Amino acid sequence: MADEPISEKKRPATLGDVARLAGVSASTVSRALSRPDLVNEATRERITWAVSRLGYIPHGAARALAGRGHRAVGVVIPSLRFGVFAELVETIQARLDEAGFGILLGHTGGDPEREYEQARALVERGVDALVLIGNAQQPRLLRLITDVGVPVVTAFDYDESSALPCVGVDNEAAGRCLAEHLLDQGYDEIAIITQPTLSNDRSGKRVDGVASALRQIGRAVRPEFLIECDGLAPSARDAMGALLGGEKRPRAVVCFSDLMAIAATAECRAQGIAVPGEIAIAGFSGIGLSDMVDPPLTSVRIPAVEIGDLIAERLLAHLMDRAAVGSALVAHELLLRESTGALREL
């Protein structure tokens, strides 16, 4: 996707616009928003409808959009429990600090509804720009962004069809290259442990990549070999236990985070199953610990620092020099280690 200038912003809705549409005074709208207990229910409902219809954003963002920005960028992430998000935030903050900008952080827990709420709250605080994760935003979040005109960049997934500028890797290609490596090593029954794909477009595309590699040899991902979990170690270990206890055992397991892969390896060790040899395990992210576990973990490195640098660079160029905000494809890297060594004859 080529760099494209941000479109002209339309005039944000005002308090007066809301008042006219709701058929009340501006002071009543203000009171309903700040002290709803002082306004009767019927009036509150009309005002709520008008606010939603117009996409009205309270005064904090209005001041920023009028040219008195708060020199802050809002970053909305699913969780700080995963290293790639912590690295991204740390990198963006370091680059913004150098230019006199700060960050305000929102946390979603992977919930699309909460992503909208956090983004709206940050816009209401008057942030000058937003950073979001992935390219699966709800329509009403896209409408909010369009209505307010705040510049946005998404992280970790590059998608030419994205409605927003995006900086990330080709997740489908990353999943495919990892599966192809496993097939080359003789592991032709591949299972997947992933976070929920409906709320995580990066995971969904990685699943597609693994499936694509299997189709090339006339195989498919067995339904029982695709297990979704919350991404934390206990649930990943449970998922691995379910795979090992199934009617048919996979020969390799791809986990869409290194944390899940380390937990899966621990479950294999607890059951006396050799990794590699009897089963191969691979991860995603390339966190610092992945080469220090036993056995060292094959992983796809997602370059969070590089992604954070590019995002900060693009947003600062726009905020300070009105430069166009464009997308960027960042290369993933397959880190080959002992956890996916050649299959042992059983």
Secondary structure as the mmCIF struct_conf table of DSSP 4:
data_model
#
loop_
_struct_conf.conf_type_id
_struct_conf.id
_struct_conf.beg_label_comp_id
_struct_conf.beg_label_asym_id
_struct_conf.beg_label_seq_id
_struct_conf.end_label_comp_id
_struct_conf.end_label_asym_id
_struct_conf.end_label_seq_id
STRN STRN1 GLU A 4 GLU A 4
HELX_LH_PP_P HELX_LH_PP_P1 PRO A 5 ALA A 13
HELX_RH_AL_P HELX_RH_AL_P1 LEU A 15 ALA A 22
TURN_TY1_P TURN_TY1_P1 GLY A 23 GLY A 23
BEND BEND1 VAL A 24 VAL A 24
HELX_RH_AL_P HELX_RH_AL_P2 ALA A 26 SER A 34
HELX_RH_3T_P HELX_RH_3T_P1 PRO A 36 LEU A 38
BEND BEND2 VAL A 39 VAL A 39
HELX_RH_AL_P HELX_RH_AL_P3 GLU A 41 LEU A 54
TURN_TY1_P TURN_TY1_P2 GLY A 55 GLY A 55
HELX_RH_AL_P HELX_RH_AL_P4 HIS A 59 LEU A 65
TURN_TY1_P TURN_TY1_P3 ALA A 66 GLY A 67
BEND BEND3 ARG A 71 ARG A 71
STRN STRN2 ALA A 72 ILE A 77
BEND BEND4 PRO A 78 PRO A 78
BEND BEND5 LEU A 80 PHE A 82
HELX_RH_AL_P HELX_RH_AL_P5 GLY A 83 GLU A 98
TURN_TY1_P TURN_TY1_P4 ALA A 99 GLY A 100
STRN STRN3 GLY A 102 HIS A 107
TURN_TY1_P TURN_TY1_P5 GLY A 109 GLY A 110
HELX_RH_AL_P HELX_RH_AL_P6 PRO A 112 ARG A 125
TURN_TY1_P TURN_TY1_P6 GLY A 126 GLY A 126
BEND BEND6 ASP A 128 ASP A 128
STRN STRN4 ALA A 129 ILE A 133
BEND BEND7 GLY A 134 ASN A 135
HELX_RH_AL_P HELX_RH_AL_P7 PRO A 139 VAL A 148
TURN_TY1_P TURN_TY1_P7 GLY A 149 GLY A 149
STRN STRN5 VAL A 152 ASP A 157
TURN_TY1_P TURN_TY1_P8 GLU A 160 SER A 161
BEND BEND8 ALA A 163 LEU A 164
STRN STRN6 CYS A 166 VAL A 169
HELX_RH_AL_P HELX_RH_AL_P8 ASN A 171 ASP A 184
TURN_TY1_P TURN_TY1_P9 GLN A 185 GLY A 186
BEND BEND9 GLU A 189 GLU A 189
STRN STRN7 ILE A 190 THR A 194
BEND BEND10 GLN A 195 GLN A 195
TURN_TY1_P TURN_TY1_P10 THR A 197 LEU A 198
BEND BEND11 SER A 199 SER A 199
HELX_RH_AL_P HELX_RH_AL_P9 ASP A 201 ARG A 215
TURN_TY1_P TURN_TY1_P11 GLN A 216 GLY A 218
HELX_RH_3T_P HELX_RH_3T_P2 PRO A 223 PHE A 225
STRN STRN8 LEU A 226 GLU A 228
BEND BEND12 GLY A 231 LEU A 232
HELX_RH_AL_P HELX_RH_AL_P10 ALA A 233 LEU A 244
TURN_TY1_P TURN_TY1_P12 GLY A 245 GLY A 245
BEND BEND13 GLY A 246 LYS A 248
BEND BEND14 ARG A 251 ARG A 251
STRN STRN9 ALA A 252 CYS A 255
BEND BEND15 PHE A 256 SER A 257
HELX_RH_AL_P HELX_RH_AL_P11 ASP A 258 ALA A 270
TURN_TY1_P TURN_TY1_P13 GLN A 271 GLY A 272
TURN_TY1_P TURN_TY1_P14 VAL A 275 GLU A 278
STRN STRN10 ALA A 280 SER A 285
HELX_RH_3T_P HELX_RH_3T_P3 GLY A 288 ASP A 291
TURN_TY1_P TURN_TY1_P15 MET A 292 MET A 292
BEND BEND16 VAL A 293 PRO A 295
HELX_LH_PP_P HELX_LH_PP_P2 PRO A 296 LEU A 297
STRN STRN11 THR A 298 ARG A 301
HELX_RH_AL_P HELX_RH_AL_P12 ALA A 304 ASP A 321
HELX_LH_PP_P HELX_LH_PP_P3 ALA A 323 ALA A 324
STRN STRN12 VAL A 325 VAL A 325
STRN STRN13 ALA A 328 LEU A 329
STRN STRN14 GLU A 333 LEU A 335
HELX_RH_3T_P HELX_RH_3T_P4 GLU A 338 THR A 340
HELX_LH_PP_P HELX_LH_PP_P4 GLY A 341 GLU A 345
#
